[in-house]
Amino acid sequence: MSQDPVITFRDVSFSYDGPSVLRDVNASINERDFVCVIGPNGGGKTTLIKLVIGLVKPQKGSVEVLGTSPDQARRRIGYMPQQVQFDPQFPVSVLDVVLMGRLGQGRVAGPYRRRDKTVALKALKEAGLADLQNRSLSSLSGGQRQRVLIARALACEPELLLLDEPTASLDPAVQDDLYALLRELNERLTVVIVSHDVGFVSAFFRSVLCVNHTAHMHPTNELDEQKVADMYGREVRLLHHDPVEHSGDGS
Amino acid sequence: MSEFLDALIANPFLQYALLAGAMAGVACGVVGSYVVARRITYIAGGVAHCTLGGMGAARYFNVVHGWTFLHPLHGAAVAAVIAALIIGVVSLRAKQREDTVISALWAIGMAVGILFIAKTPGYYEDLMSYLFGNILLVSRQDLYLIAGLDVLVVGLGLLFYNKFLAVCFDEEFARLRGISVEFYYLLLLCLTALTVVVLVTVVGLIMVIALLTLPVAIAGHFANRLWHVMVAASLISIALTTGGLAVSYGPELPPGATTIALAGALYLLVVVGSRIRVLIRS
């Protein structure tokens, strides 16, 4: 595993016309790391991700992504937003959605090229959806839809995968499947996930980025209850996720 | 029905009407699918009513000042595109004020139109045909104009299909892929505006919305990809405008209103039919 940082925050501060969401953030994420971003709601997790893809700009400091600016790096990032609000009636097939990952890679107008289709089909296969390509998106389950969005991010042929709460509305078994898929992808990609599902952290990830207006990076084996409690500013318990069968979603 | 067929062969005005309806149907199917998918029917409604201002002004300068080169459809097209751009820019810049602006343009466009028409001889007939359509009065010259708009709208709509689909489906993702979401949104609004102009001739500006949305809504029950919806909605629209003409011809009903009534009836039938199918299955 190489140790070059793919994402570097230097003294980053950001606010949306009000109190600052992030203050003096200094953190870096190394290549092929598998990072979970955790922290309380409103602590700036999603804002941090938006800074990485350049959807918002820091008022102070700088963000470097894949050795360049977020705007330049954007097309090399596979991004999956938090809770995409689909119109359930939107007439679109699974393959249509995944092909959107190929946009901005060449032709201005007209149909997709053959290579775009090949890449999209490969992404679908990787996400375990090969046999669903012609189904309409509205006919899929929640877990399958999340996989479609991951496949769409993979179709961008990214070097970095950013997922904002990919498991928010999924049941635990489906969440495990999804994390297993992401761990496979981590063999060749840097993967960063936003989650408030602390119970999963130690089981699946290499590192944890704790975000609450400021940010601190920890290897997962260093994370203990005191650190999490400090960050959340209140008493919390870590739930360890053992490989035994159990009920409840552990959040 | 055979009476209509005989009349169709004998009368060029019916042939023109049929052609105008068919061309409008294709624009309806393609652009209407985007409009329904992106949920901008209210914008289309505002744009449609603004065309009255343009048509009224064009007719006024044509009749009163002798600007014979000016056709009401020219005025409609200019007014529609200006209205679409104003609404588009406002909705991109200040999202929360969008509906206020649409409502304001909606009414102002009508007011301007009525003022011009009131000062133009032949007031009543003009107003009625703008509001409710005059497909039986379509001339050869109108037909060329409609054909030109149709080619432009359908051509651009299909050429940028992938981009429009992405922008309608997930704007943020499209932006991240380096697509100028603003440009394609404004382009889509302009195409909607020009489609509205084509439709105004067929069913009049008040009923434009019905023809833009109902065939797509009907097609949506049977198709699950956007381009399938487009093809189906185009065919349904053509069938409806043709059916409207045929049904209205014998009893001398207004063809625009007949077309819309047919569309409404078919939509109702499909909605009730699919409800019943769901009930039987469960």
Interface residues (C-beta under 8 A of the other chain):
Chain A: I53 L55 R74 R75 I77 Y79 P81 V84 D87 Q89 F90 P91 V92 S93 D96 V97 L99 M100 G101 L103 G104 A109 G110 P111 Y112 S136 S138 S139 R152 C156
Chain B: S33 A37 R39 L159 F160 Y161 N162 K163 L165 A166 C168 F169 D170 E172 F173 A174 R175 L176 R177 G178 I179 G220 A223 N224 R225 L226 H228 V229
